[in-house]
Amino acid sequence: MNYRIACIMLPVVLLVATACKKDPAPPAPPSKALLSVKLDQPYLTTTQVDSAFAIWKTNGQEQRIKLIISNDSLLAETAVFNEGNGELTLHIYSNKKYRNQYPGEWVSHKNISIHKTKAVSYTGPASFYDAAWFPRVDLKDAIGHRAIIALRPDDAYFLVKDPGHALFKLVVARGYWNTTGGVHYIGGNTWECNTQCTGVANEEFFSTLPQRIGNKAWNHISVTILFSTDGNGGWLLTLEHEP
C-alpha cells in the first residue's frame, strides 16, 4: 500500500469506527417518592376499593389528594403534598358491604411530617379491630335518608345528611351487646335533636362510649337513626352487625 492510498483510507477507517461507537445509555430517571397504603389480604383488597383519598392539613392549608389503585396498594406521589408537619387522614371508600347492603368506609388519622422526596408507607386495615383504622358504615335508603356512622366504641364520629324534608326529631342510637349464652346489653348512648340537626358531623357525643363499655366483652352492634316527622312516625335506618 503506497502512502497516498494509506492517507485516503485512514479517514475512512476513523469515520467507520466513530459510526460504530455506541452513545452512552441515558441515565435512568430517579424513582418518585410515594405515599403508599398496602392493603391487607383478605380483609380488604384493592378490588373492594371504590376510591381513596389522603386529606393533608399543614401550615393552615388543607389538601385532598386522590390515591391511585396499583396492584395491592393505594398510591400518591409525595411531591404533590405541601411539606411540613401536620395531620394526615387516609379515607377508603369501599364496595365491601355490611349486611350485603350498606357500603363500608375506613379512616385513619396520623400526625406526621411529609417531605416531597421521602416515601411514606402504611398498611391498610387488617381486621375490624385494627387500632390504626376506624370502620364506618354508610347507611341510606332510596328516598334520600343517609347517615355515616362509626362502628367501634373508640370512634365517636357520625354524620347525618339533610334528608330534604322537615324533621320533628332526629335520633341516633348506638348500642353494644353480648349474645354469648343469651342477649346482654353492654352499653351505648342515644343522641337526640329537634333543631338544625342534619348536615353537620359530630365527633363529641359518642366519645364517652369507651368509658361506658369499659373492658366488658361485646360481639354485636346495633345502630339506629330515626327521622321523625311528627312525633308519631318517620323513617328508620338500622344496622345489626356482628364483627
Secondary structure, DSSP 4 states (H G I P E B T S, - for coil): --HHHHHHHHHHHHHHHHHHSPPPPPPPPPPPPEEEEEPPTTTS-GGGEEEEEEEEEETTEEEEEEPEEETTEEEEEGGGSPPEEEEEEEEEEEEEEETTTEEEEEEEEEEEEE-TTS-EEEE---STT-TT-EEEEEEE-TTS-EEEEE-STT---EEE---SS--SEEEEEEEEEE-TTS-EEEEEEEEEESSS-SS-EESSGGGGHHHHHTT----EEEEEEEEESSSS-EEEEEEEE--
